[in-house]
Amino acid sequence: MLTQRQLFLQHNAQTTREPLLLEFERASGMYLYDVSGKRYMDLIAGIGVSNVGHCHQEVVAAVQKQAETYMHLMVYGEFVQTPQVAFAAALASALPPSLSCTYFVNSGAEATEGAMKLAKRFTGRREILACRNAYHGSTQGALSLIGDEDFKRAYRPLLPGTGTIRFNNHEDLTRISTGTAAVFVETVQGEAGIRVPDADWLQALRTRCTETGALLVLDEIQCGFGRTGKMFAFEHFDIIPDVLLLAKGIGGGMPIGAFVSSQEIMSVFTERPILGHITTFGGHPVCCAAGLATFNILQRENLIADVEAKGQIFKELLRHPAISGVRGLGLMLAVEFDSFETNKRIIDACIADGLVTDWFLHCSNSMRVAPPLIISEEEIREACGIILKNIA
């Protein structure tokens, strides 16, 4: 009889030639447990997903309750479904008044795709700009915005009318014109290796978009929902986007994404043509119930208030001659080494030692540190100890 690993390699599509092949049977809080019972601390939260920890009891209860009440009923936008309404209203309560209307989808890439259509339809323009080393998803439209040719060249031709500007570069803001429909920017760049913008650059970007009539779309798929020490990362920079992209951490482990804008902007999907954007499973009731539970946990347990201090502990402890620096915001950090080879060796050793981490798509010499927000100071010290031990 074939093992689960053998079946995985035979029947599940592979995206690398050397998958980790870790086989987990359960997860709880900060930890993953493999089939032998070995415990692993999760230092990457499933790539920014499990902000409130794995299998939080309140999220699990919300999923179970909604699953036995009703699941799929109708394509998005036709029926009034309580979980969708409640979650959208909760998001609106935490956002500025101009971000009061949510379109739920299934993932971050779908949020990007929907926002691209929204920007073109609202402005009547065709050009969309993004940043070098950006990551907005891997579907065809989102891939057109990725600022790394290595990920794009095998799939060309992609969407015309897309271009890039340099992140944090004032000179490139002149590229934004009256022909630009939207500028997509990660409020904190993720796969570029956690790049935090200067506040004056983001504010100048906001001003330039306003002057030209281009929509400013902030991608907080990875940096939102408390990850940086604010509910939404743009709150650090005294700006408000025209469109906000959310996913990953908003579902507490369930698949859900969203793009959020004003009633005025979002209304363009209702006519010429009607059904301007369609999704069958977007805003799935079970996923929205999980999202609302996650939102309530973050608000009630005040997890976000401690994020900045926890991130600072990592920065203070992760000091070693082999570490070039630790950069980031809150619990969204990158630990830089001299090369991918050094980084990979340390990551592999950490995993063998029961600590799960990885690197970044566009910055392979840096280690990702983005644990669930529930991580304790004791666990931070343990994680840093394992990393430092395995550098030598």
N, C-alpha and C positions, 0 to 999 in steps of 0.2 A: 504493500500500500504506500502510495506517495505521501510524503510529509506535507504540512501546510506550506512550508517554504518552497518545496518543489512545485506544488500546485500554483503558488503565487507567481513563480517565475514562468510557468507554462501558460497561465491563463489571464494574468493581469498585465495590461500594457506596461512596459518598462520605459522609464524616462532617463535612466542612466545605465551604464554597463556594470556598475558596482553599487547596487542599492544596499542600504545598511542591513537589511534583513533582520532587524530586531522584531521579535514577535511578542506583542503585549496582549495580556488577557484582561487587564482592568486598569483603571486610572482613578485617582482620588486626590483632590486638593493639589498639592505640589508634585505628586509622584505618579509614576508609571510603573507597572509591575509586569515582568515578562512571564513566560510560561513555566519557568523554573522557580518563580517566586522572587527573583532578584528585583530590588527596588532601584529606580532611577529618579533622581531629581530632574524636573523639567525646567531648564533654564531658558526656554524659548517659547513656551506657552503655545505649542502647535503653530508657530510662526504668528504670534500676535493674536491668537484666537481666545485662549482660555484665561481671560483677564481676571475672572473671579475664581479661578481654579477649575480642575477637572471634576465633573459630576457634582457640582454644588447642589446640595439637597433641595434648595428652593427652585433651582432651574429644573432639576429632574422632576420635582413634583408638578411644576407648571406644564412640563411636556406630557407627563402621564395624564394629568387632568384634561388637557386639551385634546389629547389623542383619543380619549374615550368620549369626548363631547362631540367633536366633528373634526375631520381633516379636510381634504380638498373638496370644495363645493363648486367652484366656478373660476374661470380665468380672472386675473386681477382686475379690480375696478368696477365690477358689476354688482356684486352682492355686498351688503353691509355686514362685515365680519368683525365681531367684537375684538379679537386679539389685534387685528390690524389697526382698528380705530384707536384702541387704548395705547398701543405702542407709538403710533404716529403722534398722538396728543402728548404723550410723555416726552418725546423728542422735542416737540415744539415748545414745551414748557421750559426746556433747558437751553433753547437756542434764541437768538435775536428774533424780533418780530418778522424780519424779512426772510427768515428761513422757517416757514410755518407749514410747508406742504411737502409731504414725503411720498416718493414712489418707491415701493419695496420691490426688490429683485432677489436673485438667488446667490449672488456673489459680488465680489469687488469688481471683477472684470465686467460683469453686466451693468454695474453702476456706472462704470466709465463709458460703456457703449451707450447707455441711455442718456447720459449727460452730453455726449458728443452730438447725438441727434437733437437734443433739446436746444443746445447752443446754436446749431445751424438753423433750426426751425424758427427760433425766437429772433435771431439777428438777421436772417436772410443772407448770411455770409457763408463762406466755405472754408477759409483758412483756420486751422487749429494749431496752436503752438504748445510745446511742452519743453521740458528741460533735458539737457544732456544727463545721461546716467539715471534717468527717471525709470520707474517701473509702475505701470498702471494696469497690468493684466496681460494675459497671453492670447486672447481672442484677436481676430483680424484687425478690428478697429483699434483696440487697446494696444496691440502690438505696433501699430503704426506710430504710436506716441512714445514708445520706449526709446530712450536715448542711447542705445548701445547696438551698434550694427551687427555684432556677433550673434545677437538673438533674432535679427530681422532678415539677414540676407538670404537665408534658405527659403523664405516664405514670400519673397517678392513676386509679383507686384502687390504692394499694399495700398492703402488709401492715398490718393493724391491730395495735395493741399495741406500737408502737414509739415511742420518744421520744428527746429529746436532753438532754444536760447540757453545761455549758460546760467546755471543756478547761482544766485547771489552776485550776479554781474550787472551793474547799473547800465553799462554801455549798451548791452543787448536789449534793453527795454524799448529802444527805438524801433526794434523789429515789429513791435505791436502797432498795428495800423487800423484805419477805418475799414480795412478788408478782413480783419481778424474776427472770427466768431467767438473764440474763447482761448484762454491760456490755462492749461492744466498744470498745476504745481502741487507736489507733495508738500504739505506744511512743514514736515520734517522728512527729508529724503530717507527712505528705508534701504532699498537694495544697493544704493550708492555707498552704503557703509555708515549710515546715520549721520547725515549732514544737516546741521541746524542753521537756518538762514539768519542773516542779520535783520533786526527789526526794521531798520531804515530801508533795506532792500524790499522786503515784503510790502511795506507801506508805499514805497515808490511804485511797485508793481500794481498795487491796488489803485493808486492815483492814475497811472497810465491806462489801465483798463477802463476806468471811469471816463477819462478824457476821450478815448477812442470808441467807446461803446462796446468794447469786447467784454464778454463775461469772464469773470475770474472764478475758476473752478478749483477748489482746494480738495485734494485727495487726502482724506484722513482714514483710509482703509486700514492702514497699519498703525498710525500714530494717534487715532481717536480713542474715545471711551476710556479716558483716564490714563492712558499709557505714558503720557509726558508729564503728568502731575496736574493737568487740567482736564475737565471732562472732554473738551475739544481743544486741539493744539493751537488753533488760531487765536484762542483767548490769551496766549502769551504775547501776542504781537500787535494788539490794538487795531485789528482790521476785521472786516466781515466779508466773506465771499458771496458771490451771487449764487453759486451752487456748491453744495458740500457732498462729498462722496464718503460713504461709510460701509463697513462690512467687518469681516474677521471678528474682532472682539465684541461686536454688538449682539451676537447671538448666543453667547455663553457656551459655545460648542456646537450649536446648530447652524446649518448653512443659510445665511441671509445677508443681503446687501441692501443699500438704499442710496438714492440721490435725492437731495433735499434742496428746495428753492422756495421762491415766493409763489403765491397763488397766480399772480400775473404771468410770470414766466412759464409755470407749469401748465397753464391753461391752453397753451398752443397745441397740446396733444389732443385736444377735444374736437378739432375741426380742420378741414382742408389738409389732410384727411382726418376723419374720425378714427379713433383707435390708433392715434399717432405713435404709440408704443404699446406693445402687447407682451405679456408673459403669462404662461399657464400657471406656474408654481410660485412665482414671485409673491412675497407676502404670505407664504403658507401659514395657516393658523397656528400650527405647532411651533414653527420657527419664531413667529411673532410673540407667542406666549413666552417662549424662552428668552427672547430679546427684552420683553418688558420685565421679566423676573431679574435679568442681569442688570438692567437699568436701576431697578429698585434696590438691588443689593449694593450697587456702587453708591447710591444716594444714602441709603439708611446706615450702612456700615462704615461710611466715611473713609473708604479705602483710598480714595484719591488724595486725601490730605497728607498721607504718609509717603507718597510715591517719590517726591523730590528728595526727601531725607534718605530713603532707601537707596536711591540711585547714587547719592553722595557717598554712602558707605562702600558701595562697589568701587567708586573712583578712588577712595582713600586706601582701600585694601589691595587693589590690583596694581601694585607697584613692583616692578622687576626690571632689571637691565634689558631683558628681551622684549618688554612691552614698550612700544614707541609712544603710546598714549591711550587714554580712554576718553571717548567723546560721546556726547549725546545729551538727552533731556529726559529727566525722570528715569523710568525703567525701560528706556529705549536706548541701548548703549552698544558701542562698538569698541572692542579691544584690539588694537593694531599691533601686528607683528611684522617682521621684515619681509616675509614671503608667504605665498600660499602653502608651500611645503612645510614651513614651520608651523603655520596655523593648523593645517590638516593633521599633522603629527600630534599636536596637543589636543585637538578636538577628539581624535580617535582614542587617545589615552584617557581623556575625561569620560568618554562614553563607557569604556571598559571599566572605569572606576565608579560608574553609576551616576554620571552627570551628563545630561543630554544638552548639547549646544551644536552650533553649525556656523557656516560663513555666509557671506552675502553674494548675490548674483553678480553685482558689478564691482565688488571689492573683496576679492577672495583672500586677501591677506589679513582680514579683520574677522574676529570672532563675534558672533551675535550673543548679546546678553539682554534678554527681554522676557523675564519670568512672569508667571501669574502675579498680579498685584498683591495677592495675599501672602507673598513670601515674608518670612519673619527675619529679624536681624540675625538670629542664630543660624537660620538656613543660608542667609547671605554669606556669613562668615564661613560656613561649611563649604559652600560652593566656591568661594574665592580660594579657600585652602586647597581644594582639589585642583583648581586651575593652576595655582602657583606650584604645587607639588609636581604637576606633570609638565611644567615648562622645562625643568632641569633635564 
